[in-house]
């Protein structure tokens, strides 16, 4: 049995270069999502949301592997949509005012029923406060600008500003700031953390 690597299949979306910014057209994809607010560095709500997302995603993965014996896949990375009433907060480093939607993409071959059953299993086996806040939703970003940031989250400001400057030279910002966390921050040194930074823009 070969393992499906969706990040590799969607390389243009999940493995951008850090040397330049690029325009991408992001299609509709399904995500497990959960909403919250505040600085993730000291928010219990954020930690509980991430735990619920990964718990259900892994139970779904093993459920699919059992029911579709020829299908195995890697769970997709954690992603976050971030926004605030003040755009300057994205470059100032002040995350206390940020609102967020944390999410993990679910493959097409993981049925809605399989994901719903996984939520029920996690609810039964674990006492997770955030489990009932999860939702499964199709999300379409359309045209965006993105790049790869290498380094700690606290150093993202100049990279985000570079994306904003690129967009504003051609069009306008829209939607929510999007981050995709490619590194296991429990194991990798902060200087080596890899994060896709993405921002939707207007077209035409």
Secondary structure, 3 states (H helix, E strand, C coil): CCEECHHHHCHHHHCCCCCCCEEEEECCEEEEEEEEECCCCCCHHHHHHHHHHHHHHHHHHHHHHHHCCCCEECCCCEEEEEECCCCCHHHHCCCCCCEEEEEEEECCCCCHHHHHHHHHHHHHHCCCCCHHHCEEEEECCEEEEEEEEECCHHHCHHHHHHHHHHHHCCCCEEEEEEEEECCCCCCCCHHHCEEEEEEEECCC
